[in-house]
């Protein structure tokens, strides 16, 4: 559930299947923030690689 402060500006969706079982950890919440006119221009495969790299770096 989104708080009233974030509800108007946030999209709520379950993470895609390729992410959680392979990279995500139980008990962790992952928040992804994109930049207008930049993130949507990037190749989706590049975004997935960036996310995988970041999560691996966080969890060591």
Secondary structure, 3 states (H helix, E strand, C coil): CCCHHHHCCCCCCCCCHHHHCCCCCCCCCCCCCCCCCCHHHCCHHHHHHHHHHHHHHHHC
